[in-house]
Amino acid sequence: MQLNGLIYKFPKELKLLIAAFVVVLSVGFYTGLLFVGETSGVEPNGIEEQYLGNESDEDAKVMKFKKSEREMLTIIHTHILSMSFIFFLLGIILVTTDLNRKLKIFLLIEPFVSVILTFGGLYFLWMELTWMRYVVMLSGILMTLTFTTSVIIVLMQLFLGKTPKI
């Protein structure tokens, strides 16, 4: 079955449904990033402070305490499950786009690697392997770039028709 480029042949109703889904999914994804920015400042030390606390920092504006194991397992469990669904559903749509095979495979698989690195990294950070804050930050950035790229490609091919092959 030929899926590459199938997105161009979808009926208008399906294209509108996909576009609405991708836009709402993006609102949810980027709202989550705003939350991360508010809680960690999107910097390695802020990420570490969010999970390990800052009780020893006398200059801290907001006191934060180390997360309990139960809190960490809840955060990791819910995020891995929900992010898996997000990237699976976006991936199903992305499969139908007209893209270079290697780029498409990268955009399909990379988010799952980043999900494991990001949230597994948070657990190891919580276990006080503090260098994992860099892994968490880099994998989170890559996950966001992959999500954004996939959304742009899907929306462009839904509404602009055939675009130059990437």
C-alpha positions as CSV (number, residue, x, y, z in Angstrom):
1,M,0.0,0.0,0.0
2,Q,1.4,3.4,-1.0
3,L,1.0,5.9,1.8
4,N,3.6,8.5,0.8
5,G,1.7,11.5,-0.6
6,L,-1.7,10.0,0.3
7,I,-2.5,13.2,2.3
8,Y,-3.1,15.1,-1.0
9,K,-5.9,12.7,-1.9
10,F,-7.9,13.0,1.4
11,P,-11.4,14.5,1.1
12,K,-11.8,18.0,2.4
13,E,-13.7,16.9,5.5
14,L,-10.8,14.6,6.5
15,K,-8.3,17.3,5.9
16,L,-10.3,19.7,8.1
17,L,-10.5,17.1,10.8
18,I,-6.8,16.4,10.7
19,A,-6.0,20.1,10.7
20,A,-8.3,20.8,13.7
21,F,-6.7,17.9,15.6
22,V,-3.2,19.0,14.8
23,V,-3.9,22.6,15.8
24,V,-5.6,21.6,19.1
25,L,-2.8,19.0,19.8
26,S,-0.3,21.8,19.3
27,V,-2.1,24.2,21.7
28,G,-1.9,21.4,24.3
29,F,1.8,20.6,23.5
30,Y,2.9,24.3,23.6
31,T,0.9,25.0,26.8
32,G,2.8,22.2,28.4
33,L,6.1,23.9,27.3
34,L,4.8,27.2,28.9
35,F,4.3,25.3,32.1
36,V,7.8,23.9,31.9
37,G,9.1,27.4,31.4
38,E,7.2,28.6,34.4
39,T,8.4,25.8,36.7
40,S,12.0,25.3,35.6
41,G,13.0,28.4,33.7
42,V,14.0,26.1,30.8
43,E,17.6,25.9,32.0
44,P,19.6,23.0,33.5
45,N,19.7,24.4,37.0
46,G,16.0,25.1,36.9
47,I,15.3,21.5,35.8
48,E,17.4,20.1,38.6
49,E,15.8,22.5,41.2
50,Q,12.3,21.4,40.1
51,Y,12.9,17.8,40.9
52,L,15.6,17.9,43.6
53,G,14.3,21.0,45.4
54,N,16.2,24.1,46.5
55,E,15.9,24.0,50.3
56,S,19.6,24.8,50.8
57,D,19.4,27.9,48.6
58,E,18.9,30.8,51.0
59,D,18.4,33.2,48.0
60,A,15.6,31.2,46.4
61,K,12.5,33.3,45.6
62,V,10.2,30.2,45.7
63,M,11.0,27.3,48.0
64,K,10.9,23.9,46.3
65,F,11.2,20.5,47.8
66,K,12.5,17.3,46.4
67,K,9.7,15.3,44.7
68,S,8.7,12.1,46.4
69,E,9.1,8.8,44.6
70,R,5.4,8.6,44.2
71,E,5.3,12.0,42.5
72,M,8.2,11.1,40.2
73,L,6.6,7.8,39.2
74,T,3.3,9.6,38.5
75,I,5.0,12.3,36.4
76,I,7.0,9.8,34.4
77,H,4.1,7.3,33.9
78,T,1.6,9.9,32.8
79,H,4.0,11.8,30.5
80,I,5.4,8.7,28.8
81,L,1.9,7.3,28.1
82,S,0.4,10.6,26.9
83,M,3.5,11.6,24.8
84,S,3.5,8.1,23.2
85,F,-0.1,8.6,22.1
86,I,0.6,12.2,20.9
87,F,3.5,11.1,18.7
88,F,1.8,7.9,17.6
89,L,-1.2,9.8,16.3
90,L,0.9,12.6,14.7
91,G,3.0,9.8,13.2
92,I,0.0,8.1,11.6
93,I,-0.8,11.4,9.9
94,L,2.9,12.1,9.0
95,V,3.1,8.7,7.3
96,T,0.7,10.0,4.6
97,T,2.8,13.0,3.8
98,D,5.1,13.3,0.8
99,L,8.6,13.3,2.4
100,N,12.1,12.0,1.8
101,R,12.1,8.5,3.4
102,K,15.0,9.0,5.7
103,L,13.6,12.3,7.0
104,K,10.2,10.7,7.5
105,I,11.6,7.8,9.5
106,F,13.6,10.2,11.6
107,L,10.5,12.3,12.4
108,L,8.5,9.1,13.1
109,I,11.0,7.5,15.5
110,E,13.0,10.3,17.1
111,P,10.2,11.6,19.4
112,F,9.9,8.1,21.1
113,V,13.6,8.1,21.8
114,S,13.3,11.7,23.2
115,V,10.4,10.7,25.4
116,I,12.4,7.9,27.0
117,L,15.5,10.1,27.3
118,T,13.6,13.1,28.7
119,F,11.4,11.3,31.3
120,G,13.9,8.5,32.0
121,G,16.4,11.3,32.4
122,L,14.2,13.0,34.9
123,Y,14.1,9.8,37.0
124,F,17.9,9.5,37.0
125,L,18.2,13.3,37.8
126,W,15.9,12.7,40.7
127,M,18.2,9.9,41.8
128,E,20.8,12.6,41.9
129,L,22.7,11.9,38.7
130,T,22.7,15.7,38.2
131,W,24.4,15.6,34.8
132,M,21.2,14.1,33.4
133,R,19.7,17.6,33.5
134,Y,21.6,18.2,30.2
135,V,20.2,15.1,28.6
136,V,16.7,16.1,29.7
137,M,17.1,19.5,28.3
138,L,18.6,18.4,25.0
139,S,16.2,15.6,24.4
140,G,13.3,17.9,25.3
141,I,14.5,20.5,22.8
142,L,14.9,17.8,20.1
143,M,11.4,16.4,20.9
144,T,9.9,19.9,20.5
145,L,11.8,20.6,17.2
146,T,10.6,17.2,15.8
147,F,7.0,17.9,16.9
148,T,7.1,21.4,15.4
149,T,8.6,20.2,12.1
150,S,6.0,17.4,11.8
151,V,3.1,19.8,12.5
152,I,4.4,22.3,9.9
153,I,4.8,19.6,7.3
154,V,1.3,18.2,7.9
155,L,-0.4,21.5,7.8
156,M,1.5,22.7,4.7
157,Q,0.7,19.5,2.8
158,L,-2.9,19.6,3.9
159,F,-3.6,23.1,2.6
160,L,-0.9,24.0,0.2
161,G,-1.0,20.9,-1.8
162,K,2.2,19.5,-3.4
163,T,5.2,21.2,-1.9
164,P,8.8,20.8,-2.9
165,K,9.9,17.4,-1.6
166,I,12.0,17.8,1.5
